[in-house]
Amino acid sequence: MAQKTALQVDLTDPSGGTFAPDKVSLETGAGVVALTAAPFVFELSAAGSASLVVEKKGHHTFRFELQVTDSGNDFTVSIDKKRMLDAPRMVTLLKLGAVGKGPGPGRNQATIVVGEPREVLLVTGFDYPSDHGAGGMQFHLLATKRMHELRKAKKLDDSTVVTWFDAKSGLRTRWVTGRATEATTGPPKMWRSGWSRLSSDGTPPSTLRPSDADYPGVGVNGMPEIYQHVITIGDERPGSLEELSIMSHSWFGGPILFDTAERIEFAQGARRAERDPNDRDARFWKDFSSVNMPKSSSFVAAFSAAPFIRIWGCLATSVSLDVITRAARAKSDTQKLGIPPENRTLWFDGTTVFDDNRPGIIQFIKRSLLKSNYMAFLATVTGHPVGGGAPGMGALFTPLNAMGFQMFVARDSVRSKDKSGATVIINGFKRQMEFLEKDVGVVFSADGYLQYQP
C-alpha cells in the first residue's frame, strides 16, 4: 500500500529568481488545501485526479490538472493530459527520493516558471451560411495558424496565456505552450499536441442555423463578452494584452461573429442608445459609448505599450471601392469623376458633400471612409494603430500547409480554382492601394491590411 507522499511546488521567474504567489492550492477528492507562503508542500494520500492552482494579484491564475497514481510504495504525480491535452512547458515534474523528513519514501517536485503577465486574445467567428452559399472559411483554423506563427516567431514565453473565444463552439479556452511538438499531419480542429489547455468555459449556441428563432441563443459569447474580457484584463492585469485578433466575416460596422441583427427598437437612429442584448455582433457607433462601455478606461488600460490589433475580415463595400477606383484613374484634379452625391457625402453628418473630383474624393476618403468604420473607432478608443481591410477591399483565404489557412488582402491578382477545378483569377487591389499610399498617405502591412491610426 502506498505511503503518504509529498508534492513540493517551487515557483521561479524566468531568470531563476523567486516568484512569490499569493496562494497555491491543491484540490483533491479530499478537499482543498491552500498555502499562502513557502514552502508549498502538500501531502498526497490517495490516487485520483487533482488540480494545482497558482494565484497572484495582478497576474493570471494558472490551473494545472494532475493525475495522482499509486506507485506501490508511494504516489506519483503527472499532468492529466485528458484534461490539459498536453503537459505545459512552464511546469517541470520530477519524482525524487526521500529527502530529510519527507512524509513518504519519495517526493514529487513541481517547478513552475512564471514570467510577466502577458496575454494574446484571439476571436473566431462562426462561418454562417449566406446568400453566396455554404461558408468554407473555417475561421477556427486561422486561430490555430496564428498560435503556431506566434510560437514559431518566439513571441510567446512559456507562461503567456492565449485566450480564444470561438463563436462556433461558444467556448472561451485559455492555452499555454505545451511540451510536445505541434501536430502537423492535418489541419487541427482544436489543438491536441503542443498546447496545454488551462481552462474552458462558455455556452454552446442553441443552433447554428441563422434562420432559427433562437439563433445563436441566450448567453452565447459575442462582442459584449469579449469587451468585458478586455475590461477585466484592464482591471486585473493592466498593460498585459499584447494582441487582439478578430478573425471573422466583417463589414464597416465591425466584426460579424454570427450575423445577428438589431431589433428595430435598438437599430441605428432609434431613440435607444443601448446595444440590443440579443445582438452578438459589433456596432462601432454604439460599442464604445459611455452607455455601452462605462468602463472604457479599463478597456484601454488592458493593452500593452505597442499591441498588435487587427480585424482580419473584409470591408468589401462596392460603393467605396468604386469611389477609390475612380479617383485612382483620374487623369487630372479637375476631371469630373461621375460619383453620385450620396456616395461622396460625409457619413458623420449626412449633409456635407465633397467635390466630384480627385481632390474632393481624397478629402472624402480621409474624413469619411477612413473614419466611419470599426477599425478607426477602435484605434481612436485604444490610442493604438489597428489593422483592417481598406474601404472596399475584401480578404481572401489561401490554404498554405497543414497548419491551416492564411487570411490576407490581395495587392496582386491571385490564381485560384473554383469548385470544378477550373483556374480562376481573383483581381487584386494594386491600383487602389498605390493610390491610397501615394495620394492619401496610408500604410499597408505586407499582407495587405491598412493601418488605421488613432
MIBATOR-624794 format. One record per residue (C-alpha): residue number from 1; residue in one letter; x, y, z. Coordinates in nm, 3 decimals. Last residue first. Layout:
% residues N
   lumro   pafi        xx        yy        zz
     NUM      A         X         Y         Z
...
***
This chain:
% residues 454
   lumro   pafi        xx        yy        zz
     454      P    -0.559     5.680    -3.364
     453      Q    -0.417     5.539    -3.690
     452      Y    -0.577     5.277    -3.912
     451      Q    -0.308     5.052    -4.062
     450      L    -0.445     4.907    -4.386
     449      Y    -0.410     4.531    -4.423
     448      G    -0.246     4.393    -4.738
     447      D    -0.026     4.107    -4.621
     446      A     0.290     4.318    -4.607
     445      S     0.106     4.575    -4.398
     444      F    -0.043     4.882    -4.565
     443      V     0.027     5.246    -4.485
     442      V    -0.199     5.541    -4.569
     441      G    -0.083     5.872    -4.715
     440      V    -0.392     5.968    -4.914
     439      D    -0.229     6.040    -5.251
     438      K     0.061     5.796    -5.265
     437      E    -0.049     5.514    -5.034
     436      L    -0.418     5.536    -5.121
     435      F    -0.336     5.546    -5.491
     434      E    -0.098     5.252    -5.462
     433      M    -0.363     5.052    -5.276
     432      Q    -0.632     5.128    -5.537
     431      R    -0.414     5.027    -5.832
     430      K    -0.286     4.713    -5.659
     429      F    -0.625     4.590    -5.538
     428      G    -0.606     4.228    -5.656
     427      N    -0.824     4.058    -5.911
     426      I    -0.914     3.697    -5.848
     425      I    -0.815     3.480    -6.145
     424      V    -0.988     3.147    -6.188
     423      T    -0.849     2.806    -6.280
     422      A    -1.105     2.527    -6.321
     421      G    -1.120     2.261    -6.052
     420      S    -1.498     2.230    -6.060
     419      K    -1.530     2.401    -5.722
     418      D    -1.329     2.702    -5.843
     417      K    -0.952     2.723    -5.857
     416      S    -0.713     3.004    -5.763
     415      R    -0.470     3.250    -5.920
     414      V    -0.442     3.572    -5.722
     413      S    -0.410     3.924    -5.861
     412      D    -0.164     4.148    -5.681
     411      R    -0.242     4.355    -5.372
     410      A    -0.453     4.080    -5.216
     409      V    -0.592     4.125    -4.866
     408      F    -0.486     3.838    -4.642
     407      M    -0.603     3.531    -4.449
     406      Q    -0.372     3.231    -4.441
     405      F    -0.516     2.889    -4.375
     404      G    -0.432     2.592    -4.157
     403      M    -0.127     2.428    -4.004
     402      A    -0.126     2.155    -4.269
     401      N     0.001     2.394    -4.530
     400      L    -0.081     2.716    -4.716
     399      P    -0.454     2.710    -4.785
     398      T    -0.539     3.061    -4.910
     397      F    -0.819     3.272    -4.772
     396      L    -0.905     3.614    -4.910
     395      A    -0.995     3.948    -4.755
     394      G    -1.215     4.209    -4.919
     393      M    -1.142     4.569    -5.012
     392      G    -1.396     4.849    -5.043
     391      P    -1.256     5.059    -4.761
     390      A    -0.918     4.914    -4.654
     389      G    -0.927     4.588    -4.464
     388      G    -0.804     4.601    -4.109
     387      G    -0.509     4.681    -3.887
     386      V    -0.550     4.891    -3.574
     385      P    -0.296     5.150    -3.460
     384      H    -0.309     5.229    -3.086
     383      G    -0.482     5.501    -2.881
     382      T    -0.737     5.247    -2.760
     381      V    -1.051     5.450    -2.834
     380      T    -0.920     5.615    -3.151
     379      A    -0.787     5.288    -3.291
     378      L    -1.115     5.112    -3.211
     377      F    -1.309     5.389    -3.385
     376      A    -1.091     5.369    -3.697
     375      M    -1.108     4.990    -3.707
     374      Y    -1.487     4.986    -3.674
     373      N    -1.560     5.216    -3.964
     372      S    -1.650     5.577    -4.035
     371      K    -1.303     5.732    -4.018
     370      L    -1.118     5.609    -4.327
     369      L    -1.426     5.639    -4.548
     368      S    -1.533     5.978    -4.408
     367      R    -1.262     6.238    -4.346
     366      K    -0.968     6.092    -4.533
     365      I    -1.165     5.926    -4.813
     364      F    -1.389     6.231    -4.861
     363      Q    -1.082     6.456    -4.864
     362      I    -0.925     6.243    -5.136
     361      I    -1.261     6.246    -5.313
     360      G    -1.261     6.624    -5.328
     359      P    -0.903     6.642    -5.454
     358      R    -0.979     6.382    -5.725
     357      N    -1.302     6.537    -5.847
     356      D    -1.670     6.525    -5.759
     355      D    -1.642     6.774    -5.473
     354      F    -1.740     6.656    -5.125
     353      V    -2.096     6.667    -4.993
     352      T    -2.153     6.757    -4.627
     351      T    -2.511     6.660    -4.540
     350      G    -2.515     6.311    -4.389
     349      D    -2.349     6.437    -4.071
     348      F    -2.099     6.162    -3.980
     347      W    -2.107     5.972    -4.309
     346      L    -1.979     6.270    -4.510
     345      T    -2.138     6.255    -4.856
     344      R    -1.942     6.123    -5.153
     343      N    -2.168     5.830    -5.248
     342      E    -2.489     6.030    -5.197
     341      P    -2.359     6.291    -5.439
     340      P    -2.329     6.039    -5.726
     339      I    -1.972     5.983    -5.850
     338      G    -1.923     6.088    -6.211
     337      L    -1.550     6.152    -6.177
     336      K    -1.531     6.508    -6.307
     335      Q    -1.174     6.588    -6.414
     334      T    -1.029     6.894    -6.243
     333      D    -0.753     6.719    -6.047
     332      S    -0.628     6.541    -6.357
     331      K    -0.604     6.196    -6.516
     330      A    -0.846     6.030    -6.273
     329      R    -0.795     5.653    -6.251
     328      A    -0.721     5.649    -5.877
     327      A    -1.020     5.874    -5.808
     326      R    -1.250     5.641    -5.999
     325      T    -1.107     5.336    -5.820
     324      I    -1.147     5.493    -5.475
     323      V    -1.513     5.577    -5.535
     322      D    -1.584     5.237    -5.691
     321      L    -1.422     5.057    -5.398
     320      S    -1.635     5.253    -5.153
     319      V    -1.955     5.174    -5.345
     318      S    -1.867     4.804    -5.374
     317      T    -1.832     4.759    -4.998
     316      A    -1.569     4.497    -4.912
     315      L    -1.452     4.591    -4.565
     314      C    -1.350     4.233    -4.505
     313      G    -1.221     4.029    -4.211
     312      W    -0.890     4.025    -4.021
     311      I    -0.970     4.290    -3.761
     310      R    -0.622     4.354    -3.624
     309      I    -0.459     4.476    -3.305
     308      F    -0.091     4.407    -3.232
     307      P    -0.008     4.587    -2.908
     306      A     0.262     4.851    -2.853
     305      A     0.253     4.973    -2.490
     304      S     0.038     4.682    -2.375
     303      F    -0.340     4.692    -2.384
     302      A    -0.566     4.639    -2.083
     301      A    -0.572     5.006    -1.981
     300      V    -0.791     5.096    -2.279
     299      F    -1.071     4.863    -2.170
     298      S    -1.028     4.979    -1.810
     297      S    -1.072     5.340    -1.922
     296      S    -1.376     5.232    -2.125
     295      K    -1.552     5.126    -1.806
     294      P    -1.892     5.273    -1.898
     293      M    -1.890     5.075    -2.223
     292      N    -2.246     5.060    -2.353
     291      V    -2.380     5.393    -2.227
     290      S    -2.039     5.563    -2.221
     289      S    -2.007     5.492    -2.592
     288      F    -1.756     5.239    -2.726
     287      D    -1.999     4.984    -2.869
     286      K    -2.260     5.216    -3.015
     285      W    -2.134     5.366    -3.343
     284      F    -1.891     5.075    -3.380
     283      R    -2.166     4.810    -3.387
     282      A    -2.010     4.466    -3.335
     281      D    -2.200     4.136    -3.340
     280      R    -2.384     3.924    -3.080
     279      D    -2.717     4.113    -3.080
     278      N    -2.969     3.970    -2.832
     277      P    -2.883     4.234    -2.570
     276      D    -2.960     4.507    -2.828
     275      R    -2.698     4.769    -2.752
     274      E    -2.815     5.077    -2.572
     273      A    -2.860     5.411    -2.747
     272      R    -3.239     5.395    -2.753
     271      R    -3.418     5.658    -2.957
     270      A    -3.363     5.484    -3.290
     269      G    -3.108     5.614    -3.540
     268      Q    -2.921     5.285    -3.561
     267      A    -3.145     4.999    -3.454
     266      F    -3.236     4.926    -3.092
     265      E    -3.616     4.948    -3.122
     264      I    -3.600     4.777    -3.461
     263      R    -3.426     4.466    -3.329
     262      E    -3.056     4.466    -3.401
     261      A    -2.929     4.194    -3.629
     260      T    -2.722     3.878    -3.589
     259      D    -2.457     3.784    -3.841
     258      F    -2.289     3.536    -3.602
     257      L    -1.941     3.676    -3.531
     256      I    -1.956     3.970    -3.769
     255      P    -1.664     4.201    -3.690
     254      G    -1.725     4.574    -3.730
     253      G    -1.978     4.824    -3.863
     252      F    -1.776     4.865    -4.185
     251      W    -1.819     4.497    -4.257
     250      S    -1.673     4.174    -4.119
     249      H    -1.661     3.797    -4.153
     248      S    -1.440     3.655    -3.886
     247      M    -1.092     3.650    -3.742
     246      I    -1.063     3.901    -3.456
     245      S    -0.704     3.947    -3.338
     244      L    -0.627     4.132    -3.015
     243      E    -0.261     4.111    -2.921
     242      E    -0.030     4.217    -2.639
     241      L    -0.279     4.242    -2.355
     240      S    -0.066     4.284    -2.040
     239      G    -0.084     4.659    -1.981
     238      P    -0.328     4.631    -1.693
     237      R    -0.365     4.286    -1.534
     236      E    -0.672     4.295    -1.304
     235      D    -0.880     4.595    -1.412
     234      G    -0.752     4.621    -1.769
     233      I    -0.770     4.245    -1.812
     232      T    -1.128     4.254    -1.682
     231      I    -1.207     4.525    -1.938
     230      V    -1.068     4.303    -2.214
     229      H    -1.292     4.016    -2.102
     228      Q    -1.589     4.252    -2.086
     227      Y    -1.528     4.362    -2.445
     226      I    -1.522     3.996    -2.549
     225      E    -1.846     3.934    -2.362
     224      P    -2.014     4.228    -2.537
     223      M    -1.882     4.105    -2.877
     222      G    -2.039     3.762    -2.851
     221      N    -2.025     3.467    -2.612
     220      V    -2.351     3.272    -2.603
     219      G    -2.567     3.357    -2.301
     218      V    -2.901     3.322    -2.478
     217      G    -2.913     3.154    -2.817
     216      P    -2.746     3.163    -3.159
     215      Y    -3.003     3.152    -3.311
     214      D    -3.324     3.108    -3.110
     213      A    -3.561     3.196    -3.395
     212      D    -3.389     2.964    -3.640
     211      S    -3.295     3.114    -3.978
     210      P    -2.936     3.168    -3.869
     209      R    -2.886     2.790    -3.832
     208      L    -2.608     2.721    -3.584
     207      T    -2.848     2.644    -3.301
     206      S    -2.863     2.686    -2.925
     205      P    -2.506     2.814    -2.939
     204      P    -2.269     2.649    -2.688
     203      T    -2.230     2.837    -2.357
     202      G    -1.884     2.916    -2.224
     201      D    -1.591     2.770    -2.037
     200      S    -1.256     2.604    -2.099
     199      S    -0.944     2.622    -1.885
     198      L    -0.566     2.582    -1.880
     197      R    -0.534     2.394    -2.209
     196      S    -0.177     2.291    -2.294
     195      W    -0.056     2.324    -2.648
     194      G     0.197     2.118    -2.847
     193      S    -0.047     1.843    -2.938
     192      R    -0.426     1.811    -2.947
     191      W    -0.513     2.161    -3.060
     190      M    -0.863     2.212    -3.193
     189      K    -0.989     2.145    -3.543
     188      P    -0.632     2.056    -3.634
     187      P    -0.530     2.096    -4.000
     186      G    -0.354     1.771    -4.090
     185      T    -0.032     1.584    -4.015
     184      T     0.111     1.892    -3.844
     183      A     0.055     1.810    -3.478
     182      E     0.255     2.057    -3.270
     181      T     0.555     1.904    -3.096
     180      A     0.504     1.815    -2.732
     179      R     0.592     2.025    -2.429
     178      G     0.291     2.255    -2.436
     177      T     0.259     2.629    -2.486
     176      V    -0.008     2.798    -2.279
     175      W    -0.381     2.798    -2.351
     174      R    -0.708     2.951    -2.233
     173      T    -1.042     2.849    -2.388
     172      R    -1.360     3.052    -2.425
     171      L    -1.624     2.831    -2.580
     170      G    -1.935     2.911    -2.786
     169      S    -1.844     2.625    -3.021
     168      K    -1.898     2.825    -3.342
     167      A    -1.818     3.161    -3.185
     166      D    -1.470     3.069    -3.063
     165      F    -1.318     3.299    -2.799
     164      W    -0.950     3.209    -2.759
     163      T    -0.726     3.323    -2.475
     162      V    -0.354     3.267    -2.530
     161      V    -0.173     3.293    -2.197
     160      T     0.200     3.370    -2.196
     159      S     0.358     3.143    -1.933
     158      D     0.603     2.962    -2.163
     157      D     0.708     3.278    -2.345
     156      L     0.528     3.376    -2.660
     155      K     0.673     3.588    -2.941
     154      K     0.920     3.313    -3.031
     153      A     0.842     3.351    -3.405
     152      K     0.742     2.984    -3.417
     151      R     0.509     3.030    -3.119
     150      L     0.342     3.335    -3.267
     149      E     0.303     3.160    -3.603
     148      H     0.157     2.844    -3.447
     147      M    -0.095     3.041    -3.245
     146      R    -0.193     3.229    -3.562
     145      K    -0.239     2.903    -3.751
     144      T    -0.455     2.761    -3.472
     143      A    -0.664     3.078    -3.485
     142      L    -0.692     3.066    -3.864
     141      L    -0.815     2.707    -3.840
     140      H    -1.100     2.830    -3.620
     139      F    -1.206     3.062    -3.903
     138      Q    -1.308     2.775    -4.127
     137      M    -1.379     2.996    -4.430
     136      G    -1.582     2.730    -4.610
     135      G    -1.917     2.901    -4.586
     134      A    -2.208     2.749    -4.772
     133      G    -2.380     2.950    -5.042
     132      H    -2.342     3.309    -5.159
     131      D    -2.669     3.412    -4.995
     130      S    -2.504     3.321    -4.667
     129      P    -2.421     3.022    -4.448
     128      Y    -2.255     3.118    -4.117
     127      D    -1.880     3.091    -4.074
     126      F    -1.897     3.138    -3.699
     125      G    -1.649     3.398    -3.580
     124      T    -1.305     3.347    -3.430
     123      V    -1.162     3.567    -3.154
     122      L    -0.799     3.555    -3.042
     121      L    -0.667     3.734    -2.733
     120      V    -0.294     3.715    -2.659
     119      E    -0.191     3.764    -2.298
     118      R     0.115     3.853    -2.092
     117      P     0.165     3.860    -1.715
     116      E     0.543     3.868    -1.657
     115      G     0.710     3.528    -1.636
     114      V     0.616     3.223    -1.430
     113      V     0.836     2.915    -1.414
     112      I     0.680     2.626    -1.220
     111      T     0.894     2.356    -1.062
     110      A     0.686     2.061    -0.942
     109      Q     0.865     1.814    -0.715
     108      N     0.723     1.478    -0.617
     107      R     0.892     1.317    -0.317
     106      G     0.964     0.958    -0.228
     105      P     0.962     0.729     0.074
     104      G     0.694     0.931     0.249
     103      P     0.635     1.224     0.485
     102      G     0.963     1.395     0.398
     101      K     1.194     1.435     0.697
     100      G     1.519     1.486     0.515
      99      V     1.488     1.390     0.147
      98      A     1.310     1.083     0.012
      97      G     1.391     1.006    -0.350
      96      L     1.275     1.232    -0.628
      95      K     0.994     1.216    -0.885
      94      L     1.015     1.516    -1.113
      93      L     0.754     1.746    -1.268
      92      T     0.856     2.051    -1.473
      91      V     0.584     2.308    -1.541
      90      M     0.615     2.608    -1.775
      89      R     0.627     2.379    -2.078
      88      P     0.269     2.270    -2.011
      87      A     0.193     1.897    -2.045
      86      D    -0.051     1.833    -2.329
      85      L    -0.425     1.782    -2.370
      84      M    -0.495     1.958    -2.035
      83      R    -0.792     1.745    -1.925
      82      K    -0.708     1.411    -2.081
      81      K    -0.342     1.503    -2.050
      80      D    -0.350     1.485    -1.670
      79      I    -0.001     1.605    -1.583
      78      S     0.183     1.360    -1.358
      77      V     0.215     1.295    -0.985
      76      T     0.347     0.974    -0.830
      75      F     0.227     0.826    -0.502
      74      D     0.427     0.593    -0.275
      73      N     0.531     0.231    -0.228
      72      G     0.307     0.076    -0.490
      71      S     0.321     0.355    -0.745
      70      D    -0.037     0.467    -0.672
      69      T    -0.119     0.736    -0.925
      68      V    -0.201     1.106    -0.884
      67      Q    -0.318     1.274    -1.205
      66      L    -0.287     1.648    -1.232
      65      E    -0.474     1.940    -1.391
      64      F    -0.281     2.266    -1.375
      63      R    -0.473     2.584    -1.302
      62      F    -0.288     2.910    -1.354
      61      T    -0.449     3.235    -1.240
      60      H    -0.304     3.516    -1.443
      59      H    -0.127     3.805    -1.273
      58      G    -0.206     4.131    -1.098
      57      K    -0.290     3.954    -0.773
      56      K    -0.126     3.612    -0.759
      55      E    -0.286     3.269    -0.781
      54      V    -0.142     2.925    -0.855
      53      V    -0.385     2.632    -0.870
      52      L    -0.288     2.264    -0.864
      51      S    -0.576     2.034    -0.953
      50      A    -0.613     1.669    -0.858
      49      S    -0.748     1.349    -1.010
      48      G    -0.705     1.016    -0.840
      47      A    -0.476     0.825    -0.604
      46      A    -0.487     0.887    -0.232
      45      S    -0.266     1.024     0.046
      44      L    -0.075     1.309    -0.111
      43      E     0.063     1.566     0.132
      42      F     0.129     1.917     0.003
      41      V     0.444     2.130     0.028
      40      F     0.449     2.496    -0.071
      39      P     0.744     2.617     0.138
      38      A     0.661     2.896     0.100
      37      A     0.368     3.120     0.193
      36      T    -0.007     3.136     0.129
      35      L    -0.097     2.768     0.132
      34      A    -0.438     2.631     0.037
      33      V    -0.552     2.271     0.085
      32      V    -0.875     2.187    -0.092
      31      G    -1.091     1.879    -0.039
      30      A    -1.047     1.502    -0.005
      29      G    -1.118     1.439    -0.371
      28      T    -0.824     1.663    -0.447
      27      E    -0.764     2.038    -0.490
      26      L    -0.415     2.167    -0.423
      25      S    -0.387     2.539    -0.370
      24      V    -0.103     2.791    -0.405
      23      K    -0.175     3.142    -0.281
      22      D    -0.042     3.496    -0.308
      21      P     0.236     3.387    -0.537
      20      A     0.603     3.485    -0.489
      19      F     0.815     3.410    -0.796
      18      T     1.171     3.360    -0.680
      17      G     1.462     3.425    -0.911
      16      G     1.575     3.183    -1.180
      15      S     1.582     3.436    -1.461
      14      P     1.249     3.307    -1.599
      13      D     1.073     3.366    -1.263
      12      T     1.057     3.088    -1.007
      11      L     0.796     2.881    -0.824
      10      D     0.870     2.565    -0.627
       9      V     0.590     2.318    -0.551
       8      Q     0.664     2.019    -0.328
       7      L     0.431     1.720    -0.352
       6      A     0.497     1.490    -0.057
       5      T     0.394     1.127    -0.030
       4      K     0.175     0.934     0.213
       3      Q     0.253     0.565     0.183
       2      A     0.134     0.343    -0.098
       1      M     0.000     0.000     0.000
***
